[in-house]
C-alpha cells in the first residue's frame, strides 16, 4: 500500500505529489492525460482582480476572504498562500522570479496588461514600467502573433501610477523549418534550441528593433535547451522578453517538464492514461482507489488521496441536461449553484453561479458535505480547480489557489502519516 495517491497532473497535482514525496511519503500520481500547465501562460497568478486591478495580492486575499467566506482563500489565508508559492518557487530554482506581495503587469498575446505575481525571468523582464521604450518583434511564419496589435495595445495601457509605455512593432522574415511558411510557436522554440538558428535570429532581431531599449518577442525562446533567453539578451546587448502566445504555451510546457522531472526525481510513480473510477471505500472509512487504464481496472490501495483533476475545463466537473453538477471521478457531493440563482442567465460576467460550483473542503482540504464540516471520506483531500467558490479566470487566482491547496492537502496527509 502506498502512502498517497494523487489524481491529476496539473500544477495542483504535481505540487501535491512533490510536497508529499519530499516529506517522506510514497506517492503514486494517476492522470488521464497531460495537465493544464501546457495550456497556461507560464506564470503564477495569485489574485489579479478583486474585482478591480490588484497591486498587492496578499493584502487583497484577506479582504476577499472577509467578503466571500466560501472562497478557497478564506480557508487558506494569505500567509499559507505566500509560504506555499514561495516553497514551490524555491523547489524549482531559476524557474520563477517575482514577489507574492506585488503584482507585475505583463503583456498578453494581444498586448493587454495582465497582473501576475511570479513568472519565468524571460517573461518577467517585460513588466511594464513608466517610460519604457519597447519594440515588439514578430516572425512572419508565426501567424498567431501580431506585433502591430500587441504594440498598439501596450501603448494604450495606463499604468497604476498614471505612466505609460512607448511601443513600436516590426517583423522578421525567417523560416523555422525549410519551406514552412506557416508554423507553430513550438516549432520555432525547437529551432531556437539550435545555437546557429538562435544567432541568426538574434542578428535579425537587433536590426528590426532599432533603438528600442527593450525587445518583446513571442514566447518561443527554446523548449529543451537551457540558456537560450540569456544568450539572446547577451547577443543583442539589451533586455529581451517573451510574450505568451495562444495555447498551447511554450513557457507552460517548459514549467510542466521541469516540475514533472522534479516529481519523478523525488520518487513519485507516475501513471498516465488512467481514468479514476471510484474510491473503493465507504463514508468515513479508508479505501483503495481504482482506475480504468487501457481497458482494464487496476486498484491502488493508499492511506490517503489528493483529488486534483481540474474543474469544468478538464471534465472533472460535469453538468447534465437538467443542470445537475457532478464530480466524475469519485462521485463526491458537489456544492452547486444556490437554488435562488438560475444557471441560465443573460449575463455571464462576474461570479456566475455555475462556475462557483465544486467540492466543499475544510481547512485541511478534506472534502466535506456541502454546508457541513462532515468529511465524505476521512482520507480524501481536494486541490485546485475542483474546489468550489472561485471564478479563477476572472480573478486571475488559479495558480495561487492550486498551489496553496495542494500544499495544505499534502501537509495534512503528512501530519496524519507521522
C-alpha positions in Angstrom: 0.0 0.0 0.0 1.3 3.4 -1.0 1.0 6.4 1.4 -0.8 8.7 -1.0 -2.4 8.6 -4.5 -2.6 12.0 -6.3 -5.2 12.2 -9.0 -4.3 14.8 -11.7 -1.1 16.1 -13.4 -1.8 19.8 -13.5 0.0 22.3 -11.2 -2.1 21.3 -8.2 -1.5 17.5 -8.6 2.2 17.9 -9.4 2.7 20.3 -6.5 0.9 17.9 -4.0 2.9 14.9 -5.3 6.2 16.8 -4.9 5.4 18.1 -1.4 4.3 14.6 -0.3 7.4 12.9 -1.7 9.8 15.4 -0.3 8.1 15.0 3.0 8.9 11.3 3.0 5.7 9.7 1.7 5.5 7.1 -1.0 3.3 8.6 -3.8 1.6 7.4 -6.9 0.2 10.0 -9.3 -2.6 8.9 -11.7 -3.8 11.1 -14.5 -6.0 10.7 -17.6 -3.5 12.8 -19.6 -1.3 15.8 -19.6 -2.3 18.5 -17.2 -3.3 22.1 -17.9 0.1 23.7 -17.4 0.9 23.3 -21.0 -2.1 25.5 -21.9 -1.0 28.1 -19.4 1.0 31.3 -19.9 3.6 30.0 -17.5 3.1 32.4 -14.7 1.7 32.2 -11.1 -1.5 34.3 -10.7 -2.3 34.8 -7.0 -5.0 37.4 -7.3 -5.2 39.9 -10.1 -8.7 41.4 -9.8 -11.0 41.7 -6.8 -12.9 43.0 -8.8 -10.6 45.9 -9.6 -7.0 45.6 -10.5 -5.0 44.3 -7.6 -1.5 45.6 -6.9 -0.8 43.8 -3.6 -2.4 40.3 -3.9 -1.7 39.0 -0.4 -3.4 42.1 1.2 -6.3 41.7 -1.2 -6.7 38.0 -0.3 -7.5 38.9 3.3 -10.1 41.4 2.1 -11.6 38.9 -0.3 -11.9 36.3 2.5 -13.9 38.7 4.6 -16.3 39.4 1.8 -16.6 35.9 0.4 -16.3 33.3 3.2 -17.0 30.4 0.7 -13.9 31.4 -1.4 -11.0 28.9 -1.2 -8.8 31.8 0.1 -11.0 32.1 3.1 -9.8 28.6 4.1 -6.2 29.1 3.1 -5.4 32.6 4.2 -2.7 34.9 2.8 0.0 33.5 4.9 -0.4 30.0 3.7 -0.7 31.2 0.1 2.6 33.1 0.4 4.5 30.3 2.0 3.2 27.7 -0.5 4.0 29.7 -3.5 7.4 30.5 -2.1 8.1 26.8 -1.4 7.3 25.9 -5.0 9.5 28.6 -6.4 12.3 27.6 -4.1 11.8 23.9 -5.2 12.3 24.9 -8.9 15.4 27.1 -8.8 15.6 29.7 -11.5 12.2 28.9 -12.9 10.2 31.8 -11.3 11.0 35.3 -10.3 8.8 37.9 -8.6 7.3 38.7 -5.3 4.0 37.3 -4.0 3.3 40.6 -2.3 3.4 42.6 -5.5 1.8 42.0 -9.0 3.7 42.6 -12.2 1.9 43.8 -15.3 2.9 41.6 -18.3 1.6 41.9 -21.9 -0.7 39.2 -23.2 -0.8 37.9 -26.8 -2.9 40.9 -27.7 -0.9 43.5 -25.7 -3.3 43.8 -22.7 -1.6 44.3 -19.4 -2.1 41.2 -17.2 -1.5 41.2 -13.4 0.6 38.3 -12.1 2.8 37.6 -9.1 5.6 35.3 -10.3 6.8 34.4 -13.8 9.8 33.0 -15.5 12.6 35.6 -15.9 12.1 35.7 -19.7 8.5 36.8 -19.2 9.1 39.0 -16.1 11.6 41.2 -17.9 8.5 42.5 -19.8 7.0 44.0 -16.6 5.5 47.3 -17.9 7.2 50.3 -16.5 6.6 54.0 -17.0 8.7 55.5 -19.8 9.9 52.2 -21.2 10.7 52.0 -24.9 9.6 48.6 -26.3 9.9 47.1 -29.8 7.6 44.2 -30.3 9.0 41.9 -33.0 7.2 39.1 -34.7 8.0 36.4 -37.2 6.1 36.3 -40.5 5.8 32.5 -40.3 4.1 32.7 -36.9 0.5 33.7 -37.8 -0.9 33.8 -34.3 1.3 36.7 -33.1 0.7 40.2 -34.5 3.3 42.6 -33.3 1.4 45.7 -34.5 -1.7 44.7 -32.4 0.4 44.0 -29.4 2.4 47.2 -29.6 -0.6 49.3 -30.2 -2.4 48.0 -27.1 0.7 48.2 -25.0 0.9 51.9 -25.9 -2.7 52.4 -24.8 -2.1 50.9 -21.3 -2.3 53.4 -18.4 -0.2 52.1 -15.6 -1.4 52.2 -12.0 0.8 55.3 -11.3 -0.5 57.0 -14.4 2.5 56.3 -16.5 2.7 54.8 -20.0 4.9 52.8 -22.3 6.1 53.6 -25.8 5.8 50.6 -28.1 6.6 50.1 -31.7 6.4 46.9 -33.9 8.5 45.1 -36.5 8.6 41.8 -38.4 11.4 39.3 -39.1 11.2 37.1 -42.2 12.9 33.9 -41.2 11.8 30.2 -41.5 11.9 28.0 -38.5 11.9 24.9 -40.8 12.8 25.0 -44.5 9.8 25.5 -46.8 7.3 26.0 -43.9 5.5 29.3 -44.4 3.1 28.8 -41.5 4.3 27.3 -38.3 3.6 27.0 -34.6 5.3 28.5 -31.6 6.5 25.1 -30.5 8.3 24.5 -33.9 10.0 27.9 -33.6 11.0 27.1 -30.0 12.6 23.8 -31.1 14.5 25.7 -33.8 15.7 28.2 -31.1 17.4 25.3 -29.3 19.9 25.2 -32.1 22.7 27.8 -31.5 23.2 28.6 -35.1 19.5 29.4 -35.6 19.4 31.5 -32.5 22.4 33.5 -33.6 20.8 34.3 -37.0 17.6 35.2 -35.2 19.5 37.5 -32.8 21.2 39.3 -35.6 17.8 39.9 -37.4 16.2 40.9 -34.1 18.8 43.6 -33.3 18.3 45.1 -36.7 14.5 45.0 -36.5 14.2 46.5 -33.0 16.0 49.8 -33.9 16.8 52.0 -30.9 14.2 50.5 -28.5 15.5 49.9 -25.0 13.8 46.6 -24.6 12.5 44.0 -27.1 9.4 41.8 -26.9 9.2 38.6 -28.9 6.7 35.7 -29.0 7.3 33.1 -26.3 9.5 30.8 -28.5 12.9 31.1 -26.9 13.7 27.4 -26.6 11.9 24.4 -25.3 14.6 22.0 -24.1 17.9 23.7 -24.4 18.7 25.9 -21.3 20.1 29.4 -21.6 18.5 30.4 -24.9 17.0 33.6 -23.5 20.1 34.6 -21.6 22.3 34.1 -24.8 19.9 36.1 -26.9 19.9 39.0 -24.4 23.7 39.0 -24.4 23.8 38.8 -28.2 21.5 41.8 -28.8 23.0 43.8 -26.0 19.7 44.7 -24.3 16.8 43.1 -22.4 14.6 40.8 -24.4 11.3 39.4 -23.0 8.8 36.8 -24.2 5.1 37.5 -24.7 2.8 34.4 -24.3 1.1 33.2 -27.5 -2.3 31.5 -27.7 -2.2 28.0 -26.2 -0.5 25.6 -26.1 2.1 27.8 -24.5 5.8 27.2 -24.6 6.5 28.7 -21.2 3.9 26.5 -19.6 5.4 23.5 -21.4 8.8 24.3 -20.0 7.4 24.5 -16.5 5.4 21.3 -16.9 8.6 19.5 -17.9 10.6 20.9 -15.1 8.0 20.2 -12.4 7.3 16.7 -13.8 11.0 15.9 -13.8 11.2 17.1 -10.2 8.3 14.9 -9.2 10.0 11.8 -10.9 13.3 12.7 -9.2 11.5 12.7 -5.8 10.5 9.1 -6.4 6.8 9.6 -7.4 5.4 6.8 -9.5 3.5 8.4 -12.5 0.7 6.5 -14.3 -0.6 8.4 -17.3 -3.8 7.4 -19.2 -5.6 6.1 -16.1 -9.2 7.3 -15.5 -10.1 7.2 -11.9 -13.5 5.5 -11.5 -14.0 5.0 -7.7 -12.5 5.4 -4.3 -13.1 1.9 -3.1 -14.2 2.8 0.4 -17.3 3.9 2.2 -18.1 7.0 4.2 -15.5 7.8 6.9 -13.5 4.7 6.1 -10.3 4.2 4.4 -10.2 2.5 1.0 -8.3 1.9 -2.2 -8.5 3.8 -5.5 -9.5 2.2 -8.8 -8.6 3.4 -12.2 -9.6 2.3 -15.7 -6.5 2.2 -17.9 -6.2 0.6 -21.3 -9.5 -1.2 -20.9 -8.8 -2.8 -17.5 -9.3 -1.9 -13.9 -6.4 -1.5 -11.5 -6.6 -0.8 -7.9 -4.1 1.4 -6.0 -4.6 1.0 -2.2 -3.5 4.1 -0.3 -3.7 5.6 3.0 -4.7 9.0 1.6 -5.9 10.6 -1.7 -5.5 14.1 -3.2 -8.1 14.8 -5.9 -6.7 17.4 -8.2 -8.2 16.8 -11.7 -9.2 20.3 -12.5 -12.7 21.6 -12.9 -15.2 22.1 -15.7 -12.4 22.7 -18.3 -11.0 19.2 -17.8 -14.3 17.4 -17.5 -13.8 16.6 -13.8 -16.9 18.6 -13.0 -19.9 17.8 -15.3 -23.2 19.5 -16.0 -26.0 17.3 -17.3 -29.1 18.3 -19.3 -31.0 19.0 -16.1 -28.3 21.3 -14.8 -27.1 18.9 -12.2 -23.4 19.3 -11.4 -21.5 16.1 -10.6 -17.9 15.2 -9.7 -17.0 12.4 -12.1 -14.0 10.5 -10.5 -15.2 9.6 -7.1 -18.9 10.7 -7.2 -18.3 13.2 -4.4 -21.2 15.6 -3.4 -20.9 18.9 -5.2 -21.5 22.3 -3.8 -23.7 23.6 -6.6 -25.3 26.9 -7.5 -27.7 28.3 -4.9 -31.3 27.4 -5.5 -32.4 31.0 -5.9 -29.8 31.7 -8.6 -30.7 30.3 -12.0 -27.9 28.8 -14.1 -29.3 30.1 -17.4 -28.7 33.8 -17.4 -28.2 36.6 -19.9 -25.1 38.0 -18.2 -22.2 35.6 -17.8 -19.8 38.2 -16.4 -18.5 38.1 -12.9 -19.2 35.4 -10.3 -21.6 33.3 -12.4 -23.2 30.7 -10.0 -22.4 27.7 -12.2 -18.6 28.4 -12.1 -18.7 28.8 -8.3 -19.6 25.1 -8.1 -17.2 22.4 -6.9 -16.2 20.5 -3.8 -16.5 22.0 -0.3 -13.4 21.5 1.9 -12.3 22.1 5.4 -9.0 23.8 6.5 -7.1 20.6 5.7 -8.6 20.5 2.2 -10.5 17.3 3.2 -13.7 17.0 1.1 -16.8 17.7 3.3 -20.5 17.5 2.6 -21.8 20.9 1.4 -22.9 23.1 4.3 -21.2 21.0 6.9 -17.8 20.1 8.3 -18.6 16.4 7.9 -15.9 14.6 5.8 -17.2 12.4 3.0 -14.1 10.2 3.5 -11.5 10.6 6.2 -8.7 10.4 3.7 -9.8 12.2 0.6 -8.5 15.8 0.1 -9.0 18.1 -2.8 -6.8 20.7 -4.5 -7.0 23.1 -7.4 -9.9 23.8 -9.8 -12.2 21.2 -8.4 -12.7 23.2 -5.2 -15.8 25.4 -5.0 -16.1 29.1 -4.5 -13.9 30.9 -7.0 -14.1 32.0 -10.6 -10.4 31.7 -11.3 -10.1 33.2 -14.8 -11.8 36.5 -13.9 -10.0 36.8 -10.6 -6.6 35.7 -12.0 -6.3 33.4 -8.9 -5.9 29.9 -10.4 -2.3 29.1 -9.7 -2.4 30.6 -6.2 -5.4 28.5 -5.2 -4.0 25.4 -6.8 -0.5 25.6 -5.2 -1.8 26.6 -1.7 -4.5 24.0 -1.6 -2.1 21.3 -2.8 0.5 22.1 -0.2 -2.3 22.3 2.5 -3.6 18.9 1.5 -0.1 17.4 1.4 0.8 18.8 4.8 -2.4 17.4 6.4 -1.6 14.0 5.0 2.0 14.1 6.1 0.8 15.0 9.6 -1.6 12.1 9.6 1.1 9.7 8.4 3.6 10.7 11.0 
